[in-house]
Amino acid sequence: MTKYMVMIRINIHEAKAKLSEYLARVEAGETVVICRRNVPVAELRPLRGSQRERPKGMAKGLFQVPETFHEPLPPEVLDVFEGEVEGGVGGGGEGGKEGGRQRPDGLGAERGS
């Protein structure tokens, strides 16, 4: 199967006035050459691979939502979200290695504040 690339040439004023129209044509596979005084200065073309759908389920089995996910947060965590406490959960650099506190849900290390 042979695929022919359609290319059109327009001036800058027309590109400004009808940008949405030309973007629709680009999405359909055309290439638009934008010219200044009939001299090409830019090319508007579809991105390669941008129309492919991202694969789903690639992380299946790598993560499990904990049973406690939908339970209310503890009051000390809510206080941090509401801005009543500074420094995050644990109050600063406490709790082990510098900048790597253990998360309360046991899923790994938190970033330091």
C-alpha positions in Angstrom: 0.0 0.0 0.0 1.4 3.4 -1.0 0.7 6.4 1.2 0.8 9.7 -0.5 1.7 12.7 1.7 -0.4 15.8 0.9 1.3 19.1 1.4 -0.2 22.5 1.1 1.4 25.9 1.2 -0.1 28.9 3.0 1.0 32.4 4.0 1.4 33.5 7.6 -1.7 35.6 7.6 -3.8 32.7 6.4 -2.2 30.4 9.0 -3.2 32.8 11.8 -6.8 33.3 10.5 -7.5 29.6 9.9 -5.3 27.8 12.4 -8.0 25.5 13.7 -8.9 24.5 10.1 -5.3 23.7 9.3 -4.8 21.7 12.5 -7.7 19.5 11.6 -6.1 18.9 8.2 -2.8 18.1 9.9 -4.6 15.6 12.2 -5.9 13.9 9.0 -2.4 13.4 7.8 -1.6 16.5 5.7 1.5 18.6 6.0 1.1 22.4 5.9 4.1 24.6 4.8 3.9 28.1 6.2 5.5 30.7 4.0 6.6 34.3 4.4 6.4 36.1 1.0 6.2 32.7 -0.7 9.4 31.5 1.0 8.8 28.4 3.2 9.7 29.2 6.9 7.9 26.5 8.9 6.2 23.1 8.5 3.2 22.0 10.4 2.9 18.2 10.3 1.5 15.3 12.4 3.7 13.9 15.1 4.9 10.4 14.5 3.3 7.9 16.8 1.0 10.4 18.5 -2.1 8.7 17.2 -1.4 5.3 18.8 -3.4 4.4 21.8 -1.3 3.8 24.9 -1.3 0.1 26.0 -3.4 -0.7 29.0 -2.6 -3.1 31.8 1.2 -3.0 31.6 1.5 -2.7 35.4 -1.1 -5.4 36.1 0.0 -7.4 39.2 2.7 -4.9 40.1 0.5 -2.9 42.5 -2.4 -3.8 44.8 -4.6 -1.1 46.3 -4.5 -1.7 50.1 -7.7 -2.6 51.9 -7.4 0.7 53.9 -7.4 2.9 50.8 -11.0 4.1 51.2 -10.9 4.5 55.0 -10.8 8.0 56.5 -7.3 9.5 56.9 -6.0 9.8 60.5 -6.5 13.3 62.1 -2.7 14.1 62.0 -2.6 13.6 58.2 -5.8 15.7 57.7 -4.2 18.5 59.8 -1.2 18.5 57.3 -3.6 18.7 54.3 -5.6 21.5 55.8 -2.4 23.5 56.6 -2.7 23.3 60.4 0.7 21.6 60.8 3.9 22.4 59.0 6.5 19.9 57.9 4.4 17.0 56.9 3.6 13.7 58.7 6.1 13.0 61.4 7.0 16.7 62.0 10.2 17.3 60.0 13.2 15.1 59.6 12.3 12.4 62.2 11.9 8.8 61.5 15.0 7.2 60.0 17.2 8.1 57.1 17.5 11.8 56.2 14.9 12.6 53.5 13.5 9.1 53.3 10.9 8.5 56.0 8.8 5.3 55.7 5.2 6.0 54.5 2.5 5.2 57.0 0.9 2.8 54.5 4.1 0.7 54.2 4.4 1.2 50.4 7.9 2.7 50.5 9.8 5.8 51.4 8.4 9.2 51.3 10.3 12.1 49.9 11.8 14.5 52.4 10.2 17.9 53.0 
